[in-house]
Amino acid sequence: MRTFILSALLFGTPGLATAQFHAEVNKAFDRSKSAITETVLMGREDKSLCEHDGAKVRYSGRTDLGLYTCLYKAAQAGANHLTITSFGGPVVNAVPAADIIAKHGMSVSVLGICASSCGNYIAPAASELNVLPYSLWSVHGAPGPVDEEALRDAMAASGANDEQIERSLSSNLRQGHYEFELHEAFKARHGIRDGLYDAQHLKAAEEALGETPQLYLSRATAAACAPDLKIGDYWEVSGQYDEEYLQRLFPSKTIGEYGVLADHRICHGTDKEG
């Protein structure tokens, strides 16, 4: 496509090249939008899409047991590339799913969105990560150390009485500790730097965006926070045209790049160029 456009410009048909360029942009945008819309609609019915054919597997939905099962079966059939659209899901399912990706050396392509547990675990586990045009690798935090008093306060704020709090507190504490241990072990295995999940910087970046933040990673920020990850094709916002298209993909969100909003202080200060 790029060769075609260059030839058209050289031989005096810039209008044709421009038309071809916009057609390709619109095609990429429509593909991303369709994937996001499909995932949102399926999520409302607690459904997911899993399709695998030979080396390729396509998944759209939550990073839950459905993703784990999909990847397990696909890997047994020889799949080595995942294209995913997901807004995230339970840590207890996302980490084992990511382990399948790592074990079988699967490459991953993000189509539309890979956020929350998808962004925390599925993307960094890839043998090679590609972010397709008009798609985002998005983050908003991860499990932290469990604070019993904070948990008590949260349960009380939700309307639970003292008896209910005492009855369920121990199980909630065990769950919190387990998720935190899963997260920490994953981070160590894949060499992920703390800044990708840093609550203080994430909160500051989200507050800078406003009430409905959607943080994403630029290629430079991704490389700084996941230095062991091989990054392939990685679409990035380039100018107002792309910003307007992104806003059409996420009309209810205020979108911003994590590294920029955090003043490049994330990932141990090593991502100054991000």
Beta strands, then each sheet from edge to edge (+ up, - down):
strand 1: 49-53
strand 2: 56-60
strand 3: 81-86
strand 4: 107-114
strand 5: 129-131
strand 6: 136-137
strand 7: 213-216
strand 8: 231-234
strand 9: 254-257
sheet 1: 1+ 2- 3- 4- 5- 8-
sheet 2: 1+ 2- 3- 4- 6-
sheet 3: 7+ 9+
end
